[in-house]
Amino acid sequence: MAKLRKVELKGFRGSRFPFPIDLGKDCRSIAIFGDNASGKSTVTDAVEWFFYDRVVHLWREDCKEDALRHIALAPNELAEVLLEFDHATLSGSKTIDAGLNRAHSNKSPEFATYLEQSLAERLVLRNAYLQDFILKTKSEKRDEIARIIGYDSIMSFRETIQRVLTWVRGEEAYAAAREGLERCRGRLLKKFSKVPRNNAEYFEIATELVARFKLPKKIADGKSYEECLGALKARITDPKKGEKLGGLNSLKTGLDEFKTSVMQTDKLVQEFMPSYKAVIRNIDKLRSIDLVAFLSKGKDLIEKGRVEKEKCPFCLKPIPDMAHLLEEVTKRIEQLDAAQKEHETLRTNKDSLVKKLRAVSVEGTDRYKQVTGFGIANELGERLEKYKAYTSSLADTIARRFDGFQDVEEAKNHEKHVTELLPAIQAGGAQAEQLIKTLAVTAEEEALMQARDDLILLRENFTEAQHFTKIKAVFETQIRSLSTILDQFIKVQNTVIQDMLDVMSDDISDYYLYLHPNEEVDKIRLHIIGEQGVEFIYSFHGKQVHPPLKYLSESHLNSLGIALFLASVKLLNKGNGFFVLDDVVTSFDINHRLRLLRLLQEKFSEYQIILLTHESFWFEMIKKDMPAASWLFFEVDWSYDRGIEIKRAVKDLKELIEVKRKQGLNVGNDVRKLMEVLLKEVAFGLGVKLPFRFNETNERRDAGELLSEVRGTVNRKSPAIKEDPVWQRLQTCSLIASVASHDPGAEVGKGDIDTILADLGRLEALFLCNGCKGYVSLKKYSQKDKKVYCSCAKKDLDWKD
Amino acid sequence: MAKKHIKSGPQIIEEFLATMEADTSIDRNTITAIGGLWKQNKLNANRLQQELYQARQVSFKDG
């Protein structure tokens, strides 16, 4: 399990200059304290980005890689996160350049594998993420659980099968096969009052059709079918007349069917066009549908309380009544949902109409060929040609313009096309009937021709039905198989997830009850609810309830979030022995904070923990409670020009000032800081008394106050140095340093800074030992000599009682 | 640090596919298409749809 020896940031997020956190060879845990906006979360961002290549809280706000580089970085500088591990082969840095290109310095296959495996591990928990899971819907919880336990592949597999199943079910060829089969069956039923289910029934019907003609052969297969058909044709004395008669009969039937199709199409056009026109007249309503996602996201944020108080999450303007806004947004979403449903219905109707128009156009082409083949009804031919061209063009136009909400002008002449065509069809049918009558045949011949036509129709439709049945069967085999695979997979998915939930639930319950013993909540379990959802179930006053939001307070929900994270760490972290907890206790009361520390000590002592907080009291508690041997404690600070940094000692600040001056950067703030730190060291050593202040405000003493109190004490206790000119000069230095630090544009020259540094050096020389590098201290006071000494006693200072 | 044994997602899918392959009620072409793409790490909806389309064309011809 890899642990961290060092984290060093440079130019990354809040870190301007190298910001090293040395965790030592024994990879100690660390508690880092920093005020709000002190940049401490930069450490968390760095770890999160290094491993996951994203920082969730930034990505959520659509701030991505461009938010990772420190704003003051020059284009040629890299932002860098360096992680050194106890396994040296894993150590390396990750950089991002001005073009937002990311790169890892460690190119070894071992590191690549480690990084990939780390993706499935839980390394970072922030306050902002604590309730993320708890507030999710049941299906979101299922997906999240699957993600955190590394079952993304399972979700993806299920979604793929589900999606393809939907696609196969909706395939046009499958729909065409079903429709074709229905059409053939309809014809067979109409003509023969039954639909042959197999070859035997098919041949049986054919045999019945020719029974009265006492043909020499029985119809029992394809060959005998063809022979019988040939025998029937041979008995017809004038085959050409017969063929013509058959053709005319077919034309008559075709025209009747076509008339029905034209009328059905007309009905669809009459229904569709007014609704379509109404929709495009109200186009703004339609375009507003796109707002549903935006409004729903805002509604979600309001409901989860993730918006700033009294600020509209949509326009960021002040808003006095959030409940009213929520009500209005809900109403608007409902209206838009209704509009969306209306549009979806219209789309379905459009699809049906386009399909029907194309089909009737093809049918028109067939009828046109028949009509012209018989040389009848010139007017019908002309009308048919116009109609098929019109329907084909109308189908294309509707299909093309629908998504752009454009008008379909072609439809204006629709009624004219129909009213001209229908009488022409009627007239054509009458003409065909007239011709049939002129082709007088004997009753025997008519029966023979009828039987011949019936045999042909039977064969055509049975063969076609078989073809469609086969296509349909192939589709249905796939659909059935995909359905079975999906059903079985959902069972497997739910079983494995529930197994995982059971394992996690033991730990979650254990950790939660550690944080909240002897309270009303007990037996916390994560359970699959319904078909595929996941929810926390717990015992509340002895009664099983869910969801957590129902009865648990904010603080309890946070505890549940921590318990879930820690359970995931135990269960999933195989490659990493560390994790980061960033400000996770903000909403805890004191009792539960201490319990959390004890929980970490007792159950996670094997892990290296990076714990960040902005609460000084909590930080002090951590310092006292956590074992000093295995924990480090840092305080961090941030400023625009220096970025995040550990609160520095005099020596570090001097080095920093030197580096920054070489780069031509403003050091006013650093000089002020140096003066404060130096005066604090002197004040601490000499026991200078300052007015009482609470907690961290005690640390915030400016140079002026410190100088005044140190000087006052020195005046009383050490007259030998009270006349040193440095005291007067430092008053001026304090003023210049303050101006330079608060106003980077102020004209503080190089010479001024040199002078201040020289004065500070002189001040330091009064109290600092060049041998042991320690300051003189009251702890080393000699009553006999009336002197204070440094720890090696080489430096002394007269000091009155 | 005692760790509970967890089967990985891919391991679970592989075992599931093996069970489905042994199930005679499942169409061979369908399960072969899914299993084949999974093994090649190419399983996604578009690829599976293409494979099933090809399988249907073969079935139409064969039948």
HADDOCK unambig.tbl for C-alpha pairs under 7 A between the chains (distance, minus, plus):
assign (segid A and resid 150 and name CA) (segid B and resid 9 and name CA) 6.56 0.50 0.50
assign (segid A and resid 151 and name CA) (segid B and resid 9 and name CA) 4.83 0.50 0.50
assign (segid A and resid 153 and name CA) (segid B and resid 9 and name CA) 5.69 0.50 0.50
assign (segid A and resid 153 and name CA) (segid B and resid 10 and name CA) 6.55 0.50 0.50
assign (segid A and resid 154 and name CA) (segid B and resid 9 and name CA) 5.65 0.50 0.50
assign (segid A and resid 154 and name CA) (segid B and resid 13 and name CA) 6.97 0.50 0.50
assign (segid A and resid 160 and name CA) (segid B and resid 44 and name CA) 5.81 0.50 0.50
assign (segid A and resid 160 and name CA) (segid B and resid 45 and name CA) 4.89 0.50 0.50
assign (segid A and resid 163 and name CA) (segid B and resid 45 and name CA) 6.49 0.50 0.50
assign (segid A and resid 164 and name CA) (segid B and resid 45 and name CA) 5.69 0.50 0.50
assign (segid A and resid 164 and name CA) (segid B and resid 49 and name CA) 6.09 0.50 0.50
assign (segid A and resid 471 and name CA) (segid B and resid 60 and name CA) 6.58 0.50 0.50
assign (segid A and resid 474 and name CA) (segid B and resid 56 and name CA) 6.42 0.50 0.50
assign (segid A and resid 474 and name CA) (segid B and resid 59 and name CA) 6.90 0.50 0.50
assign (segid A and resid 477 and name CA) (segid B and resid 27 and name CA) 6.50 0.50 0.50
assign (segid A and resid 478 and name CA) (segid B and resid 27 and name CA) 6.65 0.50 0.50
assign (segid A and resid 478 and name CA) (segid B and resid 30 and name CA) 6.23 0.50 0.50
assign (segid A and resid 481 and name CA) (segid B and resid 26 and name CA) 5.06 0.50 0.50
assign (segid A and resid 481 and name CA) (segid B and resid 27 and name CA) 5.84 0.50 0.50
assign (segid A and resid 481 and name CA) (segid B and resid 30 and name CA) 7.00 0.50 0.50
assign (segid A and resid 571 and name CA) (segid B and resid 3 and name CA) 6.60 0.50 0.50
assign (segid A and resid 571 and name CA) (segid B and resid 4 and name CA) 6.65 0.50 0.50
